[in-house]
């Protein structure tokens, strides 16, 4: 069973949790760490001879073009994380269209190859922004990995399908690889536990995550997706002053444990790029989701 290994390439000051503390206009005055952290991520993947999909923020690509070329030269898939890390449902269709046009063109020029995959900042394709899929189809993307089938205060479509499927829209079709969840029962009610990575990787015991991902592979016979950010392997990153307690917790919890947890999961499951994983999944007869 091939699983998707994905890395969202952004810096610590880009995250949604800090958008009220760090003005977008001040990004270039922040001390950048994304180049060093992404290279450390590449080295970590080399330890396990793994290839992954790097969803690169256009702002990062513009500032660090050699980093984008290195990701490609080292055999990984290049994908799009938008340009300015803005929530899709907050900026609207016109700004979103310009955002992905700018970032896709930039990445393709630097990587010398077509960019087929997209992931929204903070998984902000929700029931309020399904129109974004039409714009992605127009722009030539063949797959998306933005829908998180959970309840959350920023993102989430709790009733969305849990596994790779095709979404049909008026403008065409696009493959969706949702973020991985495990159904569990809490007080007699079913609840989807997020086990795909990120803050959940840092917060939850790695033994639980390993068990969940292997269970999905073996019992449900479905691929999983694992994601993380380069800043999550950097416990020495600058602390952002004035951030709310919830934001600080979400961002800083267990940063010092991320590398070891990733090593445990890399050793336990087979991973590859999202594009290859989707090829395998659809070859096995991936499900379809009606237009909404």
C-alpha positions, -999 to +999 in steps of 0.1 A: +000+000+000+016+033-011+009+063+011+014+100+003+042+120+021+036+157+018+054+188+031+039+223+032+068+246+025+062+279+044+080+298+072+070+301+108+058+337+102+034+327+074+011+305+096-026+315+100-022+313+138+001+344+137-016+365+110-029+390+136+005+393+152+027+396+121+017+420+093+020+406+058+040+437+049+066+428+075+074+393+063+106+404+046+118+419+078+114+385+097+144+362+101+138+335+075+144+299+084+125+281+057+155+275+035+176+258+062+146+239+075+135+226+041+170+214+034+170+196+067+137+180+057+152+169+024+181+153+043+157+136+067+138+121+037+172+109+022+178+090+054+149+067+045+153+070+007+118+086+005+103+109-021+075+133-012+053+161-025+064+196-016+035+221-016+056+252-019+043+287-010+048+311-040+062+337-016+089+313-006+096+303-042+101+339-051+125+346-023+144+313-025+143+301-061+174+278-056+154+259-029+127+251-054+152+238-079+169+217-053+136+201-043+131+191-080+168+181-084+165+157-055+137+139-071+106+152-053+073+163-067+067+200-068+031+212-059+014+245-052+004+260-018-008+293-033+012+325-031+003+346-001-010+320+025-045+336+027-076+317+036-095+310+004-130+318+018-117+351+031-102+364-001-129+354-026-128+340-062-110+369-080-081+372-055-078+334-053-076+331-091-048+356-092-030+340-062-028+305-078-021+319-113+009+338-099+022+309-078+017+281-104+035+301-131+064+309-107+068+272-096+066+259-132+092+284-144+115+274-116+109+237-116+107+233-154+077+210-151+040+211-149+026+216-114-005+194-110-013+194-073-026+221-049-032+224-012-050+254+003-035+274+032-049+261+064-071+236+044-095+265+036-115+247+009-147+242+029-184+243+022-180+281+020-154+279-008-162+249-030-160+273-059-123+272-055-123+237-072-137+253-104-108+277-104-083+250-098-097+230-127-095+261-149-059+266-140-049+231-150-046+214-116-055+177-117-056+170-080-063+188-047-055+180-011-073+207+008-103+191+023-100+180+059-130+159+070-132+170+106-147+197+128-123+227+133-127+264+140-107+274+108-112+246+084-130+213+079-158+195+061-168+168+086-191+148+063-167+148+033-154+114+020-123+102+039-103+087+010-092+097-025-121+104-048-131+124-079-151+155-075-172+165-106-179+202-112-194+222-140-159+231-153-147+195-152-133+170-126-105+170-101-091+143-078-093+150-041-070+134-015-085+144+018-064+146+050-065+113+069-089+107+098-097+076+118-133+070+130-136+064+167-165+063+191-166+088+220-195+084+244-214+064+218-210+089+191-187+085+161-159+110+159-132+114+132-097+116+148-072+136+127-042+115+122-026+131+091+002+150+108+009+187+115-001+197+150-018+164+155+015+146+148+031+168+175+003+164+200-007+128+198+014+098+209+033+084+179+023+049+188-013+059+184-007+075+150+013+046+138-014+022+148-041+043+132-023+047+098-014+010+096-050+001+105-064+022+077-039+006+052-047-030+064-083-030+074-098-003+051-073-010+023-069+027+017-039+050+014-031+076+040-016+111+037+011+124+061+019+161+062+042+184+081+059+218+077+096+224+077+092+248+107+079+218+127+114+203+129+128+236+142+124+239+180+148+268+180+128+291+158+121+327+170+091+331+194+064+354+181+056+381+207+020+389+215+004+357+201-027+344+218-023+314+241-042+291+218-021+301+188+011+296+208+000+262+219-009+251+184+024+263+169+050+254+196+037+222+212+062+194+210+084+208+183+113+190+198+096+157+192+087+161+155+119+146+140+118+114+161+081+109+155+086+113+117+115+088+118+092+063+135+064+067+109+089+067+080+103+033+092+068+018+097+049+027+065+057+030+028+055+065+015+059+083-019+046+113-037+010+122-038+008+120-076+021+084-075-002+075-046-032+088-065-022+069-096-023+037-075-055+046-057-074+054-089-060+023-105-077+004-077-110+020-086-112+051-065-146+063-054-164+093-069-181+122-052-211+140-069-209+176-077-219+200-049 
